[in-house]
Amino acid sequence: MSSTKPAYLSDVDDLIEQTDVSDVLMHFGQTPPNKSSGEFRMPCVFGDSCDDSSYGTLTVNLSETAKRIYCHTCGTRGNLLTLIHGLQTGRSPSGGRLRGDEFKQAVQTLQTIHGGGLPAKQTSLPTKSPALEPNVPLKDAENERARQLVNLHQSGVTDPAEMAPAAGRYFRSRPYLTEEMCEKWKVASLPSSTKGTLRGRVIYSIDSEAGDVLAWAGRDPDYDAKRQKWLKANKSGTEPMKHRFPTQKMFRKGLELYGQQANRLAEGEYRDRIAEIGILVVEGMNDVIRLDALKQPAVGVMSNRMTDAQVEKVVHWARRLAGGRIALMFDNDEQGIDGAKETLWKLHQQDGIQPRLVWSREMFGRVFDGRQPESVTEPEWQTIGDRLRQG
C-alpha cells in the first residue's frame, strides 16, 4: 500500500511549515513570542480546567513544526492546526485529534492567516475567518465564577510591608506604585493563599473604554530574578513567564489597550497634553501607570507588538483628539525596537496619521539605551516632553 499523502494534505503540511507561530497568535490578538527558536509558554487555550493549575501553561515549540504544542495539565498536544483550533474554540479536538469539520475549519483559518496557499480546487472552503467576539465585562459574564472576580484587587494588599518578600521588593523598586495609584488603577499583590492561577502575583485590572473590568493580568514579582538565572544558564530550559492573562476563550487581549478608559480624559490637563504630543503608546501596564504619575496620559499594548485592532483604536483617537499625531515609546531593547518598527509601518499606511518615535537607543545622547518608560524620572520626562512639543 502506498504511503504517499494526498496532494491536499501535502499542501496543508507545506502551509504549516511556512506559517510562523507569531502570525497565528497575532491573528487572534495574542502576544507573540519575543524569539524565533526554542520554547515559550502561554496560558492553555484548550479549556478552563487548566486555569486552576499552576502548571496550566501551554508549551509552544518554535523549532519543531510537527510537535508544536503540549499542555502539561490537560495533555493536549499537536501541530499549528491544533493551536488554531484551541484559539478558535477554547477546547481540545474531539477525540484528541483534528478530523472532519474541525480539521477543515482550522485549515481555512490557516489559509486566511497565511494569505492563501491551498490548491485552486480547494477554494470551496470558506475563506473568511470568524471575527473575534468583543470582550464582555466580568460583571456581565455568563460564568458566575467570572462575575465574582470584578473586585479581585480587594483580596490583595498594596502595602509592601505586608507582602511576601518578592512582591515587597517589586513594589519598593517601583515607588510610583503608591497606595493611591494602586487604588486608582486597581493594582495589588495577591497572597499565595488566594485561590486561582493569579495567586502570588501582582494583579492589574484591564478595563474597557467604559471603565468596566474586562480581565485581570498577573505579573510574576520574581520574574526578573528568574530570567537572570535562566540567562546565566545559557537559556537552558523554558524561559520564565512574565505575565499571565486569561485564556483566549475568556479574553481577547489584542482587542484592548491598557489605560483606554474614557473617563481619563476628564482628569486635569489630559486633553491638552494629548493635543500637544499626540496619543502616547507604550508597551506595558507599569509604563502607563508611571507616566500617569508624571501627569502624562498613555495607553499600553500589553506586548511589544501592536495588533490591527489596537492600531484601529489608536488611529481613531489620534484623529479625534490629537490632530492625527501618535507617539511611540516602546522599550529601548531589541524586541521593543522591532515592535516599534513594525508598528510604524502599520501607522504610516493610515491616512491623516503622523506617527513618530519618542526615543531610541541613539537619541538623547544614548541616555535611554536599554531603558523602559517606567524607569523615566521627572526631569527626564521634562526633557523628552520639551522635544516632543517642539516637533
C-alpha positions as CSV (number, residue, x, y, z in Angstrom):
1,M,0.0,0.0,0.0
2,S,1.3,3.4,-0.9
3,S,2.1,5.8,2.0
4,T,2.1,8.8,-0.3
5,K,-0.1,11.6,1.2
6,P,-3.0,13.0,-0.9
7,A,-2.0,16.2,-2.7
8,Y,-4.3,18.3,-0.5
9,L,-2.7,17.1,2.8
10,S,0.8,17.7,1.4
11,D,-0.2,21.3,0.6
12,V,-1.5,21.7,4.1
13,D,1.8,20.4,5.5
14,D,3.6,23.0,3.4
15,L,1.4,25.7,4.6
16,I,2.0,24.7,8.2
17,E,5.8,24.8,7.5
18,Q,5.5,28.3,6.0
19,T,3.4,29.9,8.7
20,D,5.0,31.5,11.7
21,V,3.6,31.0,15.2
22,S,3.7,34.7,15.8
23,D,1.4,35.3,12.8
24,V,-1.1,32.9,14.3
25,L,-1.0,34.5,17.7
26,M,-1.3,38.0,16.3
27,H,-4.3,36.9,14.2
28,F,-6.1,36.0,17.5
29,G,-4.9,39.1,19.4
30,Q,-2.4,37.2,21.5
31,T,1.1,38.2,22.5
32,P,3.7,36.8,20.1
33,P,7.0,35.3,21.4
34,N,10.0,37.6,21.5
35,K,12.2,34.9,20.0
36,S,12.2,32.6,16.9
37,S,13.5,29.3,18.3
38,G,13.4,27.2,21.4
39,E,10.3,27.1,23.6
40,F,8.0,29.6,25.2
41,R,4.9,29.3,27.4
42,M,1.5,30.8,27.3
43,P,-1.8,30.2,29.1
44,C,-3.5,27.0,27.9
45,V,-6.2,27.7,25.2
46,F,-8.0,24.3,25.4
47,G,-10.4,24.9,28.4
48,D,-10.9,26.3,31.8
49,S,-9.7,23.2,33.6
50,C,-6.1,24.3,33.3
51,D,-6.8,27.7,34.9
52,D,-6.7,26.3,38.4
53,S,-3.4,24.6,38.0
54,S,-0.1,26.4,38.4
55,Y,1.1,24.1,35.6
56,G,-1.7,25.1,33.3
57,T,0.5,26.7,30.7
58,L,0.9,25.6,27.1
59,T,4.5,24.9,25.9
60,V,5.0,26.0,22.3
61,N,8.0,24.6,20.4
62,L,9.2,27.3,17.9
63,S,11.7,24.9,16.3
64,E,9.6,21.8,15.6
65,T,6.6,22.2,13.4
66,A,5.3,18.6,13.7
67,K,5.2,18.6,17.5
68,R,4.4,22.3,18.1
69,I,2.4,22.4,21.3
70,Y,1.8,20.5,24.6
71,C,-0.1,21.3,27.7
72,H,1.2,19.6,30.8
73,T,-2.2,19.7,32.6
74,C,-4.9,18.7,30.0
75,G,-2.4,16.7,27.9
76,T,-3.4,18.3,24.6
77,R,-0.7,18.2,22.0
78,G,-0.4,18.7,18.3
79,N,0.8,21.0,15.5
80,L,-0.1,24.5,14.4
81,L,-3.6,23.5,13.4
82,T,-4.3,22.2,16.9
83,L,-3.2,25.5,18.3
84,I,-5.5,27.3,15.9
85,H,-8.4,25.1,16.9
86,G,-7.9,25.9,20.5
87,L,-7.6,29.6,19.9
88,Q,-10.9,29.5,17.9
89,T,-13.0,27.2,20.1
90,G,-11.4,27.2,23.6
91,R,-11.4,23.4,23.6
92,S,-9.4,20.3,22.7
93,P,-10.1,18.5,19.4
94,S,-12.9,15.9,19.6
95,G,-11.4,12.5,20.2
96,G,-7.9,14.0,20.7
97,R,-7.1,14.7,17.0
98,L,-8.4,17.1,14.4
99,R,-10.8,15.4,12.0
100,G,-13.6,16.3,9.7
101,D,-15.1,19.7,10.1
102,E,-12.8,20.7,12.9
103,F,-9.8,20.0,10.6
104,K,-11.3,21.9,7.7
105,Q,-12.1,24.9,9.9
106,A,-8.6,25.1,11.2
107,V,-7.2,24.7,7.7
108,Q,-9.5,27.5,6.5
109,T,-8.2,29.8,9.2
110,L,-4.6,28.9,8.5
111,Q,-5.1,29.8,4.9
112,T,-6.6,33.2,5.9
113,I,-3.6,33.9,8.2
114,H,-1.1,32.9,5.5
115,G,-2.9,34.8,2.8
116,G,-3.6,31.8,0.6
117,G,-1.6,28.7,-0.4
118,L,-4.1,25.9,-0.9
119,P,-4.7,24.4,-4.4
120,A,-7.3,26.1,-6.5
121,K,-9.6,23.1,-6.4
122,Q,-9.9,23.5,-2.6
123,T,-11.0,27.2,-2.7
124,S,-14.6,26.0,-2.0
125,L,-13.5,26.0,1.7
126,P,-14.8,29.2,3.4
127,T,-12.3,32.0,3.0
128,K,-13.3,34.2,5.9
129,S,-12.2,33.5,9.4
130,P,-14.7,34.1,12.2
131,A,-14.4,37.6,13.7
132,L,-13.1,37.9,17.2
133,E,-16.1,38.5,19.6
134,P,-15.9,41.7,21.7
135,N,-14.8,41.2,25.3
136,V,-17.6,41.1,27.8
137,P,-17.1,42.9,31.2
138,L,-16.7,40.5,34.1
139,K,-19.9,41.8,35.7
140,D,-21.9,40.7,32.7
141,A,-20.2,37.3,32.2
142,E,-22.4,34.2,32.0
143,N,-20.0,32.4,34.3
144,E,-20.8,33.1,37.9
145,R,-17.1,32.5,38.9
146,A,-16.0,35.2,36.4
147,R,-18.6,37.7,37.8
148,Q,-17.1,37.2,41.3
149,L,-13.7,38.5,40.1
150,V,-14.8,42.0,39.5
151,N,-13.3,43.2,42.8
152,L,-10.4,40.8,42.9
153,H,-8.0,43.6,43.8
154,Q,-9.8,43.9,47.2
155,S,-8.4,40.5,48.1
156,G,-4.8,41.8,47.6
157,V,-2.5,44.1,49.5
158,T,-0.8,47.3,48.5
159,D,1.5,47.9,51.5
160,P,4.9,46.3,50.7
161,A,5.4,45.7,54.4
162,E,2.5,43.2,54.4
163,M,3.6,41.4,51.2
164,A,5.7,38.3,50.5
165,P,9.4,39.2,50.1
166,A,9.4,39.0,46.2
167,A,6.3,41.2,46.0
168,G,7.6,43.6,48.5
169,R,10.8,44.1,46.6
170,Y,8.7,44.5,43.4
171,F,6.7,47.4,44.9
172,R,9.6,49.1,46.6
173,S,11.6,49.2,43.4
174,R,8.7,51.0,41.8
175,P,7.9,53.9,44.1
176,Y,5.3,55.2,41.7
177,L,3.1,52.3,42.8
178,T,1.8,54.2,45.8
179,E,-1.4,53.1,47.6
180,E,-3.2,56.0,45.9
181,M,-2.1,54.9,42.4
182,C,-2.8,51.2,43.2
183,E,-6.3,52.2,44.2
184,K,-6.8,54.3,41.1
185,W,-5.5,51.5,38.7
186,K,-6.8,48.5,40.8
187,V,-3.3,47.1,41.3
188,A,-2.5,44.7,44.2
189,S,-0.4,41.8,45.3
190,L,-2.4,38.6,45.8
191,P,-1.2,36.4,48.7
192,S,-0.1,32.9,47.8
193,S,-3.0,31.6,49.9
194,T,-5.5,33.1,47.4
195,K,-7.3,30.6,45.2
196,G,-6.8,30.7,41.4
197,T,-4.0,31.0,38.9
198,L,-3.1,34.6,39.9
199,R,-2.1,33.7,43.5
200,G,1.2,35.1,44.5
201,R,1.2,37.5,41.5
202,V,0.8,41.3,41.2
203,I,-2.5,41.8,39.5
204,Y,-3.6,44.6,37.1
205,S,-7.2,45.4,36.1
206,I,-7.7,45.7,32.3
207,D,-10.7,47.9,31.9
208,S,-12.9,48.7,28.9
209,E,-13.3,52.1,27.4
210,A,-16.4,52.4,29.6
211,G,-14.4,51.7,32.7
212,D,-15.7,48.1,33.4
213,V,-13.2,45.4,34.4
214,L,-12.7,43.0,31.4
215,A,-10.0,40.8,32.9
216,W,-7.1,40.6,35.3
217,A,-3.4,40.2,34.3
218,G,-1.0,38.7,36.8
219,R,2.8,39.6,36.9
220,D,5.3,37.3,38.5
221,P,7.0,39.6,41.0
222,D,10.1,37.5,40.9
223,Y,10.3,37.3,37.1
224,D,13.4,39.5,36.7
225,A,15.5,37.3,39.1
226,K,14.2,34.1,37.4
227,R,15.1,35.4,33.9
228,Q,18.6,36.4,35.0
229,K,19.1,32.9,36.3
230,W,17.8,31.5,33.0
231,L,20.2,33.7,31.1
232,K,23.1,32.7,33.2
233,A,22.2,29.1,32.5
234,N,22.6,29.8,28.7
235,K,18.8,29.8,28.3
236,S,18.6,26.2,29.4
237,G,15.0,25.0,29.9
238,T,11.9,27.0,29.4
239,E,12.0,30.8,29.6
240,P,10.2,32.1,32.7
241,M,6.7,33.5,32.1
242,K,6.4,37.2,33.0
243,H,2.6,37.8,32.7
244,R,-0.4,35.6,33.0
245,F,-3.5,36.6,31.1
246,P,-6.9,34.7,30.8
247,T,-7.3,32.2,28.0
248,Q,-8.3,33.3,24.6
249,K,-11.8,32.0,25.2
250,M,-12.2,34.3,28.2
251,F,-10.4,37.4,27.0
252,R,-9.0,38.7,23.6
253,K,-6.2,40.9,24.8
254,G,-5.3,42.1,21.3
255,L,-8.7,44.0,21.1
256,E,-7.9,46.2,24.1
257,L,-5.4,48.8,25.3
258,Y,-4.3,49.3,28.9
259,G,-5.5,52.7,30.1
260,Q,-8.2,53.1,27.4
261,Q,-10.9,54.2,29.9
262,A,-12.6,57.3,28.5
263,N,-13.1,58.9,31.9
264,R,-9.3,59.6,32.0
265,L,-10.0,62.5,29.6
266,A,-11.7,64.3,32.4
267,E,-8.5,64.4,34.5
268,G,-6.6,67.6,34.9
269,E,-5.0,68.8,31.7
270,Y,-5.0,65.4,30.0
271,R,-6.8,66.6,26.9
272,D,-4.3,69.4,26.5
273,R,-1.3,67.1,27.0
274,I,-2.7,64.7,24.3
275,A,-3.3,67.6,21.9
276,E,0.4,68.7,22.5
277,I,2.2,65.5,21.8
278,G,-0.4,63.0,20.4
279,I,-1.6,59.7,21.6
280,L,1.3,58.2,23.5
281,V,1.6,54.4,23.1
282,V,3.8,52.2,25.3
283,E,4.2,48.5,25.9
284,G,3.3,47.6,29.5
285,M,1.0,48.4,32.3
286,N,3.7,49.8,34.6
287,D,4.7,52.1,31.8
288,V,1.2,53.6,31.6
289,I,1.0,54.0,35.4
290,R,4.4,55.6,35.7
291,L,3.6,58.1,33.0
292,D,0.3,58.8,34.7
293,A,2.2,59.6,37.9
294,L,4.0,62.2,35.7
295,K,0.6,63.6,34.6
296,Q,1.2,62.3,31.0
297,P,-1.6,60.1,29.6
298,A,-0.6,57.0,27.7
299,V,-2.0,53.6,26.6
300,G,-0.3,50.2,26.6
301,V,-0.5,47.4,24.0
302,M,0.4,44.8,26.7
303,S,3.0,43.4,24.3
304,N,5.8,44.5,22.1
305,R,3.6,44.1,19.0
306,M,0.5,46.1,18.2
307,T,-2.4,44.2,16.7
308,D,-4.5,45.6,13.9
309,A,-7.5,46.1,16.3
310,Q,-5.3,48.2,18.6
311,V,-4.0,50.2,15.6
312,E,-7.6,51.0,14.6
313,K,-8.4,52.3,18.1
314,V,-5.3,54.5,18.4
315,V,-5.8,55.9,14.9
316,H,-9.4,56.8,15.8
317,W,-8.4,58.6,19.0
318,A,-5.5,60.4,17.2
319,R,-7.8,61.8,14.6
320,R,-10.3,62.9,17.1
321,L,-8.1,64.2,19.9
322,A,-4.6,64.8,18.6
323,G,-4.7,66.1,15.0
324,G,-3.6,62.6,13.8
325,R,-0.4,62.6,15.9
326,I,0.8,59.3,17.6
327,A,4.0,59.0,19.6
328,L,5.6,55.5,20.1
329,M,7.6,54.9,23.2
330,F,8.3,51.1,23.2
331,D,11.0,49.6,25.3
332,N,14.5,50.5,24.2
333,D,15.6,46.9,23.7
334,E,15.8,44.6,20.7
335,Q,12.2,43.4,21.0
336,G,10.8,46.8,21.6
337,I,12.7,48.3,18.6
338,D,11.5,45.5,16.3
339,G,7.9,46.1,17.6
340,A,8.2,49.9,17.1
341,K,9.4,49.4,13.5
342,E,6.5,47.1,12.7
343,T,4.0,49.5,14.3
344,L,5.4,52.5,12.4
345,W,5.0,50.6,9.2
346,K,1.3,49.9,10.0
347,L,0.6,53.5,11.1
348,H,2.3,55.1,8.1
349,Q,-0.3,53.4,5.9
350,Q,-3.2,55.2,7.7
351,D,-4.5,58.4,6.1
352,G,-4.0,61.6,8.1
353,I,-1.8,60.0,10.7
354,Q,1.6,61.4,11.8
355,P,3.5,58.7,13.8
356,R,6.9,59.3,15.4
357,L,9.3,57.8,17.9
358,V,9.6,59.3,21.3
359,W,13.1,57.9,21.8
360,S,15.6,55.4,20.5
361,R,18.9,53.9,21.6
362,E,20.7,56.7,19.8
363,M,18.6,59.7,20.7
364,F,19.3,62.0,23.7
365,G,23.0,61.0,23.7
366,R,22.1,57.3,24.2
367,V,20.9,58.1,27.8
368,F,17.9,55.9,27.3
369,D,19.6,52.9,25.6
370,G,18.0,49.7,27.1
371,R,15.5,51.7,29.2
372,Q,11.8,51.2,29.7
373,P,9.2,54.1,30.1
374,E,8.5,53.0,33.7
375,S,12.1,53.9,34.6
376,V,11.9,57.6,33.4
377,T,12.4,60.2,36.1
378,E,10.5,63.5,36.3
379,P,13.5,65.6,34.9
380,E,14.0,63.1,32.1
381,W,10.4,63.2,31.1
382,Q,10.5,67.0,31.1
383,T,13.4,66.8,28.6
384,I,11.6,64.3,26.5
385,G,8.3,66.3,26.6
386,D,10.1,69.5,25.6
387,R,11.5,67.8,22.5
388,L,8.1,66.3,21.6
389,R,6.4,69.7,21.9
390,Q,9.0,71.3,19.7
391,G,8.0,68.8,16.9
